[in-house]
Amino acid sequence: MRAGRELAAPGASRWPDQADVAVLLSFDSDHETLALRDGETSPGRMAQGEFGARVAVPRVLDLLDRHGVPATFFMPAVCASLRPDEAPSYVARGHEVGLHGWIHERNTLLSAEDESELVERSARVFEEQLGFRPTGIRTPSWDFSPHTLGIIREHGFEYDSSLMADTEPYELLERGERTGVVEIPVEWIRDDAPYLTMDRFSGLRPQISPREVLRIWTDEFDRAREQRGLFQLTLHPHVIGHRSRLWIVDELLAHIRRFDDVWVGTHGALARHVRAQL
């Protein structure tokens, strides 16, 4: 599997509404699955995940409402099963829901058959709750096995958002052949977890302050705007949803909204736009 050609159109129609820069916000609503995947069911670990759904998600949704910004929520199906009203609430407020595994599994540890089965099982959960299947997928932890692309094609997804071969959307190639699958690339620089995650049983600790993270993301947006490119951001409610952290997303969106040449939308909407280049 390799990166194919860049799909952003040349000229004034590069992004929707003829904008100079496209902005995509995504939230990976992992909640308790990071612990459940590994069989950890202690009250402390469950409470940490519960904070994401109970406190952080409402804060995030209110923030997005204030700025009038649609986002994409990638959600493990187990989270959706535990709280059947959560995914529909995202859609009701104008956001997109994408697949994010069954229980935040590690794809590279699975057989092709098991990986495909969990994708199908996950899609059925969202189809029952939403009345339709999501068109996009993000693999848990951006973990791509040798079988993942074939499974994405088998299940008919229009786009993936797990890989890092470019800063702009591109088509995925499999064994040198075009697949028609749009890749909306991610990057650890534009992810809150590497900067702000804490694990008391390991050496994982936040290394810089939220204010410094805001500066990095603002610089990323400003350079993307200068280059007429894409600014894509990955966030996690249980990580970013604390009082001393969520304000940086508020500040970032206020900065982005200062410019009138910006299109802000969902990953699915952008994938549909760039698919015209296929």
Buried (B, 14 or more C-beta within 10 A) or exposed (E): BEBBEBBBEEEEEBBBEEBBBBBBBBBBBBBBBBBBBEEEEEEEBBEBBBBBBBBBBEBBBEBBEEBEBBBBBBBBBBBBBBBEEBBBBBBEEBBBBBBBBBBBBBBBEBEBEBBBBBBEEBBEBBEEBBEEBBBBBBBBBBBBBEBBBBBBBEBEBBBBBBBEEBBBBBBBBBEEEEBEBBBBBBBEBBBBBBBBBEEEEEEEEBEEBBEEBBEEBBEBBBEBBEEBBBBBBBBBBBBBBBEEBBBBBEBBBEBBBEBEEBBBBBBBBBBBBBBEBE
